[in-house]
Amino acid sequence: MGLILLVEDEPGAVALMRRYMENSSMEHKLAVFEKAAEALFYAVKNKVDLFILDIQLLDYRGTELARQLRS
C-alpha cells in the first residue's frame, strides 16, 4: 500500500483530491496536512511514496517544503 502525503490548505482542493483517490484503483493511504511543519514532521517519521504539495500555503511556500523534504 502506497503512502501519499497531501499538503493543501484549501478545503475544496482537499475534497477533490480525496474524491479522486477514492475512485482510483490503486491501494493507498492519504495523509492530509494544512500546515507545512506538521507535514514535515510526519514525513520524517514515515516512508512517503508520493508528495503532493500546494505551492502557496498560508504558513509556508510549497517549493521550500519540497527542498526540505529532499534533504
C-alpha positions as CSV (number, residue, x, y, z in Angstrom):
1,M,0.0,0.0,0.0
2,G,1.4,3.4,-1.0
3,L,1.5,6.4,1.3
4,I,0.6,9.7,-0.3
5,L,1.2,12.9,1.6
6,L,-1.0,15.9,0.6
7,V,-0.2,19.3,1.9
8,E,-3.1,21.7,1.0
9,D,-4.8,24.5,2.9
10,E,-7.9,24.8,0.6
11,P,-10.7,22.6,1.7
12,G,-12.2,22.3,-1.8
13,A,-8.9,21.1,-3.2
14,V,-8.6,18.5,-0.4
15,A,-12.1,17.3,-1.1
16,L,-11.4,17.0,-4.8
17,M,-8.2,15.0,-4.2
18,R,-9.9,12.7,-1.7
19,R,-12.7,12.0,-4.2
20,Y,-10.1,11.3,-6.9
21,M,-8.2,9.0,-4.7
22,E,-11.3,7.1,-3.6
23,N,-12.2,6.5,-7.2
24,S,-8.6,5.3,-8.0
25,S,-7.9,1.6,-8.4
26,M,-4.6,1.8,-6.6
27,E,-4.3,0.9,-2.9
28,H,-3.0,3.8,-0.9
29,K,-3.2,5.7,2.3
30,L,-3.7,9.5,2.0
31,A,-2.3,11.7,4.8
32,V,-3.5,15.3,4.6
33,F,-2.0,18.3,6.3
34,E,-2.8,22.0,6.2
35,K,0.5,23.1,7.7
36,A,4.0,22.5,6.3
37,A,5.6,21.9,9.7
38,E,3.1,19.1,10.6
39,A,3.7,17.5,7.1
40,L,7.4,17.7,7.5
41,F,7.3,16.1,11.0
42,Y,5.1,13.3,9.6
43,A,7.3,12.7,6.6
44,V,10.4,12.3,8.8
45,K,8.6,9.5,10.7
46,N,7.0,7.7,7.8
47,K,8.1,6.4,4.4
48,V,6.1,8.5,1.9
49,D,5.8,7.3,-1.6
50,L,4.3,10.5,-3.2
51,F,4.2,14.1,-2.1
52,I,1.5,16.5,-3.4
53,L,2.3,20.0,-2.3
54,D,0.4,23.2,-2.6
55,I,2.8,25.9,-3.8
56,Q,1.2,28.7,-1.9
57,L,0.4,27.7,1.7
58,L,-0.7,30.1,4.3
59,D,2.3,29.3,6.6
60,Y,5.0,28.4,4.1
61,R,6.0,28.1,0.4
62,G,5.5,24.6,-1.1
63,T,8.7,24.9,-3.0
64,E,10.7,25.5,0.2
65,L,8.9,22.5,1.8
66,A,9.9,20.4,-1.2
67,R,13.6,21.4,-0.7
68,Q,13.4,20.4,2.9
69,L,11.7,17.0,2.1
70,R,14.5,16.2,-0.3
71,S,17.3,16.8,2.2
